[in-house]
């Protein structure tokens, strides 16, 4: 076990299951995370933004 930033790091703990090893290596080398383009998603509504008509009542919890 290693100590990083005053926290113990368990080297046996698996990475998040959707994190590809080559992307993790690139993140460690560059320090820049990779964000996939919304065009790469299978769901065509992934990342879509609702467009409401003017005057449409908006729930105050989301303002």
PDB file of N, CA, C, O and CB in Angstrom:
ATOM      1  N   UNK A   1       0.842  -1.176   0.000  1.00  0.00           N
ATOM      2  CA  UNK A   1       0.000   0.000   0.000  1.00  0.00           C
ATOM      3  C   UNK A   1       0.889   1.242   0.000  1.00  0.00           C
ATOM      4  O   UNK A   1       1.878   1.307   0.730  1.00  0.00           O
ATOM      5  CB  UNK A   1      -0.959  -0.003   1.219  1.00  0.00           C
ATOM      6  N   UNK A   2       0.530   2.223  -0.823  1.00  0.00           N
ATOM      7  CA  UNK A   2       1.299   3.465  -0.916  1.00  0.00           C
ATOM      8  C   UNK A   2       0.488   4.607  -0.315  1.00  0.00           C
ATOM      9  O   UNK A   2      -0.741   4.557  -0.281  1.00  0.00           O
ATOM     10  CB  UNK A   2       1.676   3.779  -2.392  1.00  0.00           C
ATOM     11  N   UNK A   3       1.180   5.627   0.154  1.00  0.00           N
ATOM     12  CA  UNK A   3       0.523   6.809   0.701  1.00  0.00           C
ATOM     13  C   UNK A   3       0.677   7.932  -0.315  1.00  0.00           C
ATOM     14  O   UNK A   3       1.793   8.317  -0.663  1.00  0.00           O
ATOM     15  CB  UNK A   3       1.126   7.214   2.096  1.00  0.00           C
ATOM     16  N   UNK A   4      -0.455   8.455  -0.791  1.00  0.00           N
ATOM     17  CA  UNK A   4      -0.458   9.565  -1.742  1.00  0.00           C
ATOM     18  C   UNK A   4      -1.412  10.620  -1.213  1.00  0.00           C
ATOM     19  O   UNK A   4      -2.569  10.324  -0.918  1.00  0.00           O
ATOM     20  CB  UNK A   4      -0.872   9.096  -3.182  1.00  0.00           C
ATOM     21  N   UNK A   5      -0.939  11.833  -1.093  1.00  0.00           N
ATOM     22  CA  UNK A   5      -1.759  12.956  -0.639  1.00  0.00           C
ATOM     23  C   UNK A   5      -2.397  12.641   0.717  1.00  0.00           C
ATOM     24  O   UNK A   5      -3.579  12.906   0.935  1.00  0.00           O
ATOM     25  CB  UNK A   5      -2.851  13.285  -1.682  1.00  0.00           C
ATOM     26  N   UNK A   6      -1.598  12.073   1.623  1.00  0.00           N
ATOM     27  CA  UNK A   6      -2.031  11.704   2.970  1.00  0.00           C
ATOM     28  C   UNK A   6      -3.149  10.667   3.001  1.00  0.00           C
ATOM     29  O   UNK A   6      -3.856  10.554   4.002  1.00  0.00           O
ATOM     30  CB  UNK A   6      -2.480  12.927   3.698  1.00  0.00           C
ATOM     31  N   UNK A   7      -3.318   9.909   1.918  1.00  0.00           N
ATOM     32  CA  UNK A   7      -4.319   8.846   1.881  1.00  0.00           C
ATOM     33  C   UNK A   7      -3.642   7.556   1.440  1.00  0.00           C
ATOM     34  O   UNK A   7      -2.744   7.565   0.597  1.00  0.00           O
ATOM     35  CB  UNK A   7      -5.499   9.212   0.927  1.00  0.00           C
ATOM     36  N   UNK A   8      -4.080   6.463   2.013  1.00  0.00           N
ATOM     37  CA  UNK A   8      -3.542   5.160   1.634  1.00  0.00           C
ATOM     38  C   UNK A   8      -4.136   4.751   0.287  1.00  0.00           C
ATOM     39  O   UNK A   8      -5.341   4.880   0.069  1.00  0.00           O
ATOM     40  CB  UNK A   8      -3.847   4.088   2.726  1.00  0.00           C
ATOM     41  N   UNK A   9      -3.298   4.264  -0.601  1.00  0.00           N
ATOM     42  CA  UNK A   9      -3.723   3.823  -1.925  1.00  0.00           C
ATOM     43  C   UNK A   9      -3.592   2.313  -1.993  1.00  0.00           C
ATOM     44  O   UNK A   9      -2.493   1.773  -1.867  1.00  0.00           O
ATOM     45  CB  UNK A   9      -2.888   4.507  -3.048  1.00  0.00           C
ATOM     46  N   UNK A  10      -4.712   1.632  -2.192  1.00  0.00           N
ATOM     47  CA  UNK A  10      -4.722   0.172  -2.280  1.00  0.00           C
ATOM     48  C   UNK A  10      -4.481  -0.209  -3.738  1.00  0.00           C
ATOM     49  O   UNK A  10      -5.352  -0.008  -4.584  1.00  0.00           O
ATOM     50  CB  UNK A  10      -6.080  -0.431  -1.750  1.00  0.00           C
ATOM     51  N   UNK A  11      -3.312  -0.755  -4.033  1.00  0.00           N
ATOM     52  CA  UNK A  11      -2.955  -1.094  -5.408  1.00  0.00           C
ATOM     53  C   UNK A  11      -3.767  -2.272  -5.945  1.00  0.00           C
ATOM     54  O   UNK A  11      -3.789  -2.495  -7.155  1.00  0.00           O
ATOM     55  CB  UNK A  11      -1.477  -1.411  -5.493  1.00  0.00           C
ATOM     56  N   UNK A  12      -4.432  -3.027  -5.074  1.00  0.00           N
ATOM     57  CA  UNK A  12      -5.252  -4.158  -5.515  1.00  0.00           C
ATOM     58  C   UNK A  12      -6.675  -3.720  -5.887  1.00  0.00           C
ATOM     59  O   UNK A  12      -7.429  -4.501  -6.468  1.00  0.00           O
ATOM     60  CB  UNK A  12      -5.308  -5.224  -4.417  1.00  0.00           C
ATOM     61  N   UNK A  13      -7.035  -2.499  -5.562  1.00  0.00           N
ATOM     62  CA  UNK A  13      -8.369  -2.012  -5.883  1.00  0.00           C
ATOM     63  C   UNK A  13      -8.500  -1.806  -7.392  1.00  0.00           C
ATOM     64  O   UNK A  13      -7.661  -1.139  -7.998  1.00  0.00           O
ATOM     65  CB  UNK A  13      -8.667  -0.699  -5.127  1.00  0.00           C
ATOM     66  N   UNK A  14      -9.542  -2.370  -8.004  1.00  0.00           N
ATOM     67  CA  UNK A  14      -9.691  -2.232  -9.463  1.00  0.00           C
ATOM     68  C   UNK A  14     -10.096  -0.813  -9.861  1.00  0.00           C
ATOM     69  O   UNK A  14     -10.733  -0.090  -9.095  1.00  0.00           O
ATOM     70  CB  UNK A  14     -10.731  -3.230  -9.986  1.00  0.00           C
ATOM     71  N   UNK A  15      -9.715  -0.443 -11.062  1.00  0.00           N
ATOM     72  CA  UNK A  15     -10.165   0.824 -11.622  1.00  0.00           C
ATOM     73  C   UNK A  15     -11.638   0.705 -11.962  1.00  0.00           C
ATOM     74  O   UNK A  15     -12.176  -0.399 -12.048  1.00  0.00           O
ATOM     75  CB  UNK A  15      -9.335   1.217 -12.874  1.00  0.00           C
ATOM     76  N   UNK A  16     -12.276   1.820 -12.151  1.00  0.00           N
ATOM     77  CA  UNK A  16     -13.665   1.819 -12.560  1.00  0.00           C
ATOM     78  C   UNK A  16     -13.797   0.972 -13.808  1.00  0.00           C
ATOM     79  O   UNK A  16     -12.962   1.089 -14.705  1.00  0.00           O
ATOM     80  CB  UNK A  16     -14.181   3.256 -12.804  1.00  0.00           C
ATOM     81  N   UNK A  17     -14.790   0.138 -13.904  1.00  0.00           N
ATOM     82  CA  UNK A  17     -14.854  -0.874 -14.959  1.00  0.00           C
ATOM     83  C   UNK A  17     -14.967  -0.320 -16.376  1.00  0.00           C
ATOM     84  O   UNK A  17     -14.707  -1.049 -17.334  1.00  0.00           O
ATOM     85  CB  UNK A  17     -16.005  -1.765 -14.705  1.00  0.00           C
ATOM     86  N   UNK A  18     -15.345   0.940 -16.537  1.00  0.00           N
ATOM     87  CA  UNK A  18     -15.460   1.497 -17.884  1.00  0.00           C
ATOM     88  C   UNK A  18     -14.247   2.333 -18.275  1.00  0.00           C
ATOM     89  O   UNK A  18     -14.245   2.952 -19.339  1.00  0.00           O
ATOM     90  CB  UNK A  18     -16.710   2.340 -17.989  1.00  0.00           C
ATOM     91  N   UNK A  19     -13.241   2.361 -17.453  1.00  0.00           N
ATOM     92  CA  UNK A  19     -12.051   3.154 -17.721  1.00  0.00           C
ATOM     93  C   UNK A  19     -11.065   2.262 -18.471  1.00  0.00           C
ATOM     94  O   UNK A  19     -10.504   1.337 -17.885  1.00  0.00           O
ATOM     95  CB  UNK A  19     -11.423   3.720 -16.393  1.00  0.00           C
ATOM     96  N   UNK A  20     -10.850   2.523 -19.737  1.00  0.00           N
ATOM     97  CA  UNK A  20      -9.934   1.709 -20.539  1.00  0.00           C
ATOM     98  C   UNK A  20      -8.496   1.933 -20.074  1.00  0.00           C
ATOM     99  O   UNK A  20      -8.112   3.064 -19.776  1.00  0.00           O
ATOM    100  CB  UNK A  20     -10.076   2.045 -22.048  1.00  0.00           C
ATOM    101  N   UNK A  21      -7.700   0.865 -20.010  1.00  0.00           N
ATOM    102  CA  UNK A  21      -6.321   1.001 -19.522  1.00  0.00           C
ATOM    103  C   UNK A  21      -5.494   2.015 -20.306  1.00  0.00           C
ATOM    104  O   UNK A  21      -4.695   2.744 -19.719  1.00  0.00           O
ATOM    105  CB  UNK A  21      -5.634  -0.334 -19.570  1.00  0.00           C
ATOM    106  N   UNK A  22      -5.677   2.069 -21.629  1.00  0.00           N
ATOM    107  CA  UNK A  22      -4.888   3.023 -22.416  1.00  0.00           C
ATOM    108  C   UNK A  22      -5.277   4.469 -22.107  1.00  0.00           C
ATOM    109  O   UNK A  22      -4.430   5.360 -22.171  1.00  0.00           O
ATOM    110  CB  UNK A  22      -5.065   2.746 -23.912  1.00  0.00           C
ATOM    111  N   UNK A  23      -6.540   4.710 -21.776  1.00  0.00           N
ATOM    112  CA  UNK A  23      -6.967   6.068 -21.398  1.00  0.00           C
ATOM    113  C   UNK A  23      -6.412   6.428 -20.020  1.00  0.00           C
ATOM    114  O   UNK A  23      -6.039   7.574 -19.769  1.00  0.00           O
ATOM    115  CB  UNK A  23      -8.522   6.179 -21.399  1.00  0.00           C
ATOM    116  N   UNK A  24      -6.362   5.431 -19.128  1.00  0.00           N
ATOM    117  CA  UNK A  24      -5.776   5.681 -17.811  1.00  0.00           C
ATOM    118  C   UNK A  24      -4.303   6.023 -17.948  1.00  0.00           C
ATOM    119  O   UNK A  24      -3.820   6.953 -17.304  1.00  0.00           O
ATOM    120  CB  UNK A  24      -5.958   4.460 -16.891  1.00  0.00           C
ATOM    121  N   UNK A  25      -3.584   5.279 -18.782  1.00  0.00           N
ATOM    122  CA  UNK A  25      -2.157   5.553 -18.993  1.00  0.00           C
ATOM    123  C   UNK A  25      -1.964   6.949 -19.580  1.00  0.00           C
ATOM    124  O   UNK A  25      -1.057   7.675 -19.173  1.00  0.00           O
ATOM    125  CB  UNK A  25      -1.529   4.489 -19.925  1.00  0.00           C
ATOM    126  N   UNK A  26      -2.808   7.321 -20.527  1.00  0.00           N
ATOM    127  CA  UNK A  26      -2.710   8.655 -21.124  1.00  0.00           C
ATOM    128  C   UNK A  26      -2.992   9.739 -20.078  1.00  0.00           C
ATOM    129  O   UNK A  26      -2.336  10.781 -20.069  1.00  0.00           O
ATOM    130  CB  UNK A  26      -3.691   8.787 -22.310  1.00  0.00           C
ATOM    131  N   UNK A  27      -3.966   9.493 -19.203  1.00  0.00           N
ATOM    132  CA  UNK A  27      -4.278  10.443 -18.142  1.00  0.00           C
ATOM    133  C   UNK A  27      -3.092  10.621 -17.211  1.00  0.00           C
ATOM    134  O   UNK A  27      -2.774  11.741 -16.811  1.00  0.00           O
ATOM    135  CB  UNK A  27      -5.502   9.985 -17.354  1.00  0.00           C
ATOM    136  N   UNK A  28      -2.437   9.521 -16.864  1.00  0.00           N
ATOM    137  CA  UNK A  28      -1.290   9.593 -15.968  1.00  0.00           C
ATOM    138  C   UNK A  28      -0.112  10.325 -16.621  1.00  0.00           C
ATOM    139  O   UNK A  28       0.641  11.020 -15.938  1.00  0.00           O
ATOM    140  CB  UNK A  28      -0.865   8.187 -15.546  1.00  0.00           C
ATOM    141  N   UNK A  29       0.047  10.173 -17.930  1.00  0.00           N
ATOM    142  CA  UNK A  29       1.169  10.806 -18.622  1.00  0.00           C
ATOM    143  C   UNK A  29       0.914  12.288 -18.888  1.00  0.00           C
ATOM    144  O   UNK A  29       1.819  13.111 -18.749  1.00  0.00           O
ATOM    145  CB  UNK A  29       1.445  10.087 -19.933  1.00  0.00           C
ATOM    146  N   UNK A  30      -0.318  12.627 -19.271  1.00  0.00           N
ATOM    147  CA  UNK A  30      -0.606  14.002 -19.673  1.00  0.00           C
ATOM    148  C   UNK A  30      -1.280  14.842 -18.605  1.00  0.00           C
ATOM    149  O   UNK A  30      -1.151  16.066 -18.597  1.00  0.00           O
ATOM    150  CB  UNK A  30      -1.457  13.993 -20.879  1.00  0.00           C
ATOM    151  N   UNK A  31      -2.005  14.183 -17.699  1.00  0.00           N
ATOM    152  CA  UNK A  31      -2.758  14.919 -16.688  1.00  0.00           C
ATOM    153  C   UNK A  31      -4.057  15.497 -17.238  1.00  0.00           C
ATOM    154  O   UNK A  31      -4.738  16.258 -16.551  1.00  0.00           O
ATOM    155  CB  UNK A  31      -1.908  16.032 -16.121  1.00  0.00           C
ATOM    156  N   UNK A  32      -4.407  15.137 -18.482  1.00  0.00           N
ATOM    157  CA  UNK A  32      -5.622  15.638 -19.121  1.00  0.00           C
ATOM    158  C   UNK A  32      -6.622  14.505 -19.303  1.00  0.00           C
ATOM    159  O   UNK A  32      -6.305  13.510 -19.955  1.00  0.00           O
ATOM    160  CB  UNK A  32      -5.297  16.292 -20.480  1.00  0.00           C
ATOM    161  N   UNK A  33      -7.824  14.630 -18.742  1.00  0.00           N
ATOM    162  CA  UNK A  33      -8.818  13.565 -18.929  1.00  0.00           C
ATOM    163  C   UNK A  33      -9.380  13.565 -20.342  1.00  0.00           C
ATOM    164  O   UNK A  33      -9.358  14.588 -21.027  1.00  0.00           O
ATOM    165  CB  UNK A  33      -9.957  13.718 -17.922  1.00  0.00           C
ATOM    166  N   UNK A  34      -9.879  12.424 -20.773  1.00  0.00           N
ATOM    167  CA  UNK A  34     -10.492  12.283 -22.091  1.00  0.00           C
ATOM    168  C   UNK A  34     -11.997  12.367 -21.939  1.00  0.00           C
ATOM    169  O   UNK A  34     -12.570  11.687 -21.088  1.00  0.00           O
ATOM    170  CB  UNK A  34     -10.078  10.946 -22.768  1.00  0.00           C
ATOM    171  N   UNK A  35     -12.645  13.187 -22.746  1.00  0.00           N
ATOM    172  CA  UNK A  35     -14.092  13.278 -22.765  1.00  0.00           C
ATOM    173  C   UNK A  35     -14.564  12.913 -24.167  1.00  0.00           C
ATOM    174  O   UNK A  35     -14.187  13.551 -25.150  1.00  0.00           O
ATOM    175  CB  UNK A  35     -14.579  14.705 -22.351  1.00  0.00           C
ATOM    176  N   UNK A  36     -15.396  11.875 -24.242  1.00  0.00           N
ATOM    177  CA  UNK A  36     -15.915  11.434 -25.539  1.00  0.00           C
ATOM    178  C   UNK A  36     -16.893  12.463 -26.089  1.00  0.00           C
ATOM    179  O   UNK A  36     -17.603  13.129 -25.335  1.00  0.00           O
ATOM    180  CB  UNK A  36     -16.601  10.053 -25.416  1.00  0.00           C
ATOM    181  N   UNK A  37     -16.920  12.581 -27.393  1.00  0.00           N
ATOM    182  CA  UNK A  37     -17.876  13.455 -28.044  1.00  0.00           C
ATOM    183  C   UNK A  37     -19.267  12.838 -27.934  1.00  0.00           C
ATOM    184  O   UNK A  37     -19.405  11.616 -27.999  1.00  0.00           O
ATOM    185  CB  UNK A  37     -17.489  13.696 -29.526  1.00  0.00           C
ATOM    186  N   UNK A  38     -20.292  13.660 -27.770  1.00  0.00           N
ATOM    187  CA  UNK A  38     -21.669  13.163 -27.697  1.00  0.00           C
ATOM    188  C   UNK A  38     -22.048  12.436 -28.983  1.00  0.00           C
ATOM    189  O   UNK A  38     -22.969  11.619 -28.975  1.00  0.00           O
ATOM    190  CB  UNK A  38     -22.650  14.322 -27.435  1.00  0.00           C
ATOM    191  N   UNK A  39     -21.367  12.711 -30.070  1.00  0.00           N
ATOM    192  CA  UNK A  39     -21.654  12.028 -31.342  1.00  0.00           C
ATOM    193  C   UNK A  39     -21.256  10.555 -31.308  1.00  0.00           C
ATOM    194  O   UNK A  39     -21.697   9.773 -32.150  1.00  0.00           O
ATOM    195  CB  UNK A  39     -20.928  12.725 -32.487  1.00  0.00           C
ATOM    196  N   UNK A  40     -20.424  10.175 -30.339  1.00  0.00           N
ATOM    197  CA  UNK A  40     -19.982   8.788 -30.224  1.00  0.00           C
ATOM    198  C   UNK A  40     -20.962   7.926 -29.440  1.00  0.00           C
ATOM    199  O   UNK A  40     -20.819   6.703 -29.431  1.00  0.00           O
ATOM    200  CB  UNK A  40     -18.624   8.735 -29.568  1.00  0.00           C
ATOM    201  N   UNK A  41     -21.956   8.522 -28.779  1.00  0.00           N
ATOM    202  CA  UNK A  41     -22.898   7.763 -27.961  1.00  0.00           C
ATOM    203  C   UNK A  41     -23.931   7.079 -28.839  1.00  0.00           C
ATOM    204  O   UNK A  41     -24.331   7.609 -29.875  1.00  0.00           O
ATOM    205  CB  UNK A  41     -23.588   8.676 -26.941  1.00  0.00           C
ATOM    206  N   UNK A  42     -24.364   5.885 -28.411  1.00  0.00           N
ATOM    207  CA  UNK A  42     -25.396   5.153 -29.139  1.00  0.00           C
ATOM    208  C   UNK A  42     -26.767   5.804 -28.985  1.00  0.00           C
ATOM    209  O   UNK A  42     -27.579   5.758 -29.910  1.00  0.00           O
ATOM    210  CB  UNK A  42     -25.451   3.712 -28.659  1.00  0.00           C
ATOM    211  N   UNK A  43     -27.032   6.406 -27.832  1.00  0.00           N
ATOM    212  CA  UNK A  43     -28.314   7.052 -27.563  1.00  0.00           C
ATOM    213  C   UNK A  43     -28.284   8.451 -28.173  1.00  0.00           C
ATOM    214  O   UNK A  43     -27.495   9.295 -27.747  1.00  0.00           O
ATOM    215  CB  UNK A  43     -28.610   7.112 -26.025  1.00  0.00           C
ATOM    216  N   UNK A  44     -29.124   8.701 -29.150  1.00  0.00           N
ATOM    217  CA  UNK A  44     -29.081  10.006 -29.832  1.00  0.00           C
ATOM    218  C   UNK A  44     -29.542  11.151 -28.947  1.00  0.00           C
ATOM    219  O   UNK A  44     -29.312  12.314 -29.280  1.00  0.00           O
ATOM    220  CB  UNK A  44     -29.936   9.967 -31.077  1.00  0.00           C
ATOM    221  N   UNK A  45     -30.193  10.845 -27.816  1.00  0.00           N
ATOM    222  CA  UNK A  45     -30.633  11.891 -26.905  1.00  0.00           C
ATOM    223  C   UNK A  45     -29.677  12.095 -25.734  1.00  0.00           C
ATOM    224  O   UNK A  45     -29.937  12.927 -24.864  1.00  0.00           O
ATOM    225  CB  UNK A  45     -32.006  11.568 -26.387  1.00  0.00           C
ATOM    226  N   UNK A  46     -28.583  11.350 -25.700  1.00  0.00           N
ATOM    227  CA  UNK A  46     -27.589  11.518 -24.641  1.00  0.00           C
ATOM    228  C   UNK A  46     -26.978  12.913 -24.743  1.00  0.00           C
ATOM    229  O   UNK A  46     -26.460  13.302 -25.789  1.00  0.00           O
ATOM    230  CB  UNK A  46     -26.484  10.424 -24.732  1.00  0.00           C
ATOM    231  N   UNK A  47     -27.046  13.646 -23.658  1.00  0.00           N
ATOM    232  CA  UNK A  47     -26.498  15.000 -23.634  1.00  0.00           C
ATOM    233  C   UNK A  47     -27.412  16.041 -24.234  1.00  0.00           C
ATOM    234  O   UNK A  47     -27.036  17.209 -24.328  1.00  0.00           O
ATOM    235  CB  UNK A  47     -25.204  15.028 -24.351  1.00  0.00           C
ATOM    236  N   UNK A  48     -28.621  15.641 -24.649  1.00  0.00           N
ATOM    237  CA  UNK A  48     -29.559  16.593 -25.243  1.00  0.00           C
ATOM    238  C   UNK A  48     -30.064  17.570 -24.183  1.00  0.00           C
ATOM    239  O   UNK A  48     -30.129  17.239 -23.000  1.00  0.00           O
ATOM    240  CB  UNK A  48     -30.744  15.852 -25.900  1.00  0.00           C
ATOM    241  N   UNK A  49     -30.408  18.738 -24.609  1.00  0.00           N
ATOM    242  CA  UNK A  49     -30.935  19.778 -23.728  1.00  0.00           C
ATOM    243  C   UNK A  49     -32.377  20.044 -24.140  1.00  0.00           C
ATOM    244  O   UNK A  49     -32.677  20.218 -25.321  1.00  0.00           O
ATOM    245  CB  UNK A  49     -30.069  21.090 -23.797  1.00  0.00           C
ATOM    246  N   UNK A  50     -33.258  20.074 -23.156  1.00  0.00           N
ATOM    247  CA  UNK A  50     -34.667  20.357 -23.448  1.00  0.00           C
ATOM    248  C   UNK A  50     -34.824  21.832 -23.808  1.00  0.00           C
ATOM    249  O   UNK A  50     -34.284  22.709 -23.133  1.00  0.00           O
ATOM    250  CB  UNK A  50     -35.574  19.988 -22.235  1.00  0.00           C
ATOM    251  N   UNK A  51     -35.557  22.088 -24.858  1.00  0.00           N
ATOM    252  CA  UNK A  51     -35.852  23.463 -25.265  1.00  0.00           C
ATOM    253  C   UNK A  51     -37.327  23.687 -24.986  1.00  0.00           C
ATOM    254  O   UNK A  51     -38.192  23.048 -25.584  1.00  0.00           O
ATOM    255  CB  UNK A  51     -35.498  23.725 -26.790  1.00  0.00           C
ATOM    256  N   UNK A  52     -37.602  24.612 -24.063  1.00  0.00           N
ATOM    257  CA  UNK A  52     -38.976  24.889 -23.682  1.00  0.00           C
ATOM    258  C   UNK A  52     -39.491  26.130 -24.400  1.00  0.00           C
ATOM    259  O   UNK A  52     -38.734  27.073 -24.630  1.00  0.00           O
ATOM    260  CB  UNK A  52     -39.087  25.064 -22.168  1.00  0.00           C
ATOM    261  N   UNK A  53     -40.776  26.135 -24.756  1.00  0.00           N
ATOM    262  CA  UNK A  53     -41.337  27.322 -25.400  1.00  0.00           C
ATOM    263  C   UNK A  53     -41.392  28.481 -24.411  1.00  0.00           C
ATOM    264  O   UNK A  53     -41.456  28.254 -23.203  1.00  0.00           O
ATOM    265  CB  UNK A  53     -42.745  27.027 -25.958  1.00  0.00           C
ATOM    266  N   UNK A  54     -41.367  29.721 -24.904  1.00  0.00           N
ATOM    267  CA  UNK A  54     -41.434  30.884 -24.008  1.00  0.00           C
ATOM    268  C   UNK A  54     -42.706  30.835 -23.157  1.00  0.00           C
ATOM    269  O   UNK A  54     -43.784  30.507 -23.653  1.00  0.00           O
ATOM    270  CB  UNK A  54     -41.389  32.203 -24.824  1.00  0.00           C
ATOM    271  N   UNK A  55     -42.567  31.163 -21.875  1.00  0.00           N
ATOM    272  CA  UNK A  55     -43.703  31.193 -20.978  1.00  0.00           C
ATOM    273  C   UNK A  55     -44.043  29.849 -20.359  1.00  0.00           C
ATOM    274  O   UNK A  55     -44.981  29.763 -19.566  1.00  0.00           O
ATOM    275  CB  UNK A  55     -44.877  31.704 -21.698  1.00  0.00           C
ATOM    276  N   UNK A  56     -43.308  28.800 -20.699  1.00  0.00           N
ATOM    277  CA  UNK A  56     -43.576  27.473 -20.149  1.00  0.00           C
ATOM    278  C   UNK A  56     -43.214  27.489 -18.665  1.00  0.00           C
ATOM    279  O   UNK A  56     -42.131  27.950 -18.303  1.00  0.00           O
ATOM    280  CB  UNK A  56     -42.771  26.363 -20.918  1.00  0.00           C
ATOM    281  N   UNK A  57     -44.114  26.987 -17.787  1.00  0.00           N
ATOM    282  CA  UNK A  57     -43.808  27.016 -16.345  1.00  0.00           C
ATOM    283  C   UNK A  57     -42.608  26.121 -16.020  1.00  0.00           C
ATOM    284  O   UNK A  57     -42.567  24.952 -16.405  1.00  0.00           O
ATOM    285  CB  UNK A  57     -45.041  26.566 -15.523  1.00  0.00           C
ATOM    286  N   UNK A  58     -41.648  26.682 -15.315  1.00  0.00           N
ATOM    287  CA  UNK A  58     -40.433  25.957 -14.954  1.00  0.00           C
ATOM    288  C   UNK A  58     -40.489  25.630 -13.463  1.00  0.00           C
ATOM    289  O   UNK A  58     -40.834  26.482 -12.644  1.00  0.00           O
ATOM    290  CB  UNK A  58     -39.150  26.791 -15.300  1.00  0.00           C
ATOM    291  N   UNK A  59     -40.152  24.407 -13.125  1.00  0.00           N
ATOM    292  CA  UNK A  59     -40.119  23.988 -11.728  1.00  0.00           C
ATOM    293  C   UNK A  59     -39.060  24.826 -11.005  1.00  0.00           C
ATOM    294  O   UNK A  59     -37.904  24.837 -11.429  1.00  0.00           O
ATOM    295  CB  UNK A  59     -39.812  22.448 -11.601  1.00  0.00           C
ATOM    296  N   UNK A  60     -39.420  25.524  -9.930  1.00  0.00           N
ATOM    297  CA  UNK A  60     -38.456  26.405  -9.261  1.00  0.00           C
ATOM    298  C   UNK A  60     -37.244  25.678  -8.665  1.00  0.00           C
ATOM    299  O   UNK A  60     -36.233  26.313  -8.361  1.00  0.00           O
ATOM    300  CB  UNK A  60     -39.154  27.160  -8.172  1.00  0.00           C
ATOM    301  N   UNK A  61     -37.337  24.357  -8.496  1.00  0.00           N
ATOM    302  CA  UNK A  61     -36.190  23.609  -7.981  1.00  0.00           C
ATOM    303  C   UNK A  61     -35.049  23.560  -9.003  1.00  0.00           C
ATOM    304  O   UNK A  61     -33.908  23.283  -8.634  1.00  0.00           O
ATOM    305  CB  UNK A  61     -36.616  22.187  -7.600  1.00  0.00           C
ATOM    306  N   UNK A  62     -35.336  23.819 -10.257  1.00  0.00           N
ATOM    307  CA  UNK A  62     -34.328  23.728 -11.305  1.00  0.00           C
ATOM    308  C   UNK A  62     -33.860  25.086 -11.814  1.00  0.00           C
ATOM    309  O   UNK A  62     -33.147  25.160 -12.815  1.00  0.00           O
ATOM    310  CB  UNK A  62     -34.866  22.929 -12.447  1.00  0.00           C
ATOM    311  N   UNK A  63     -34.243  26.131 -11.154  1.00  0.00           N
ATOM    312  CA  UNK A  63     -33.859  27.479 -11.601  1.00  0.00           C
ATOM    313  C   UNK A  63     -32.620  27.917 -10.880  1.00  0.00           C
ATOM    314  O   UNK A  63     -32.130  29.023 -11.110  1.00  0.00           O
ATOM    315  CB  UNK A  63     -34.992  28.492 -11.368  1.00  0.00           C
TER     316      UNK A  63
END
